[in-house]
Amino acid sequence: MVASLGLVALLSGVALLLAVQGAIHQEDGYTRALRWTGGILLALGVFRFFTLV
């Protein structure tokens, strides 16, 4: 159950980063915050996935 939470965080982080990449030409505080959130989710997902599997 907890490993699947890591996988969900990993996939949502990747999806958020890919969505922000499309809007990277209009860099503002909003897209910067989304990119940071995606990076944190990605790191959290990688950490949880590999420490629990």
HELIX and SHEET records of a PDB file:
HELIX    1   1 VAL A    2  GLY A   22  1                                  21    
HELIX    2   2 GLY A   29  LEU A   52  1                                  24    
END                                                                             
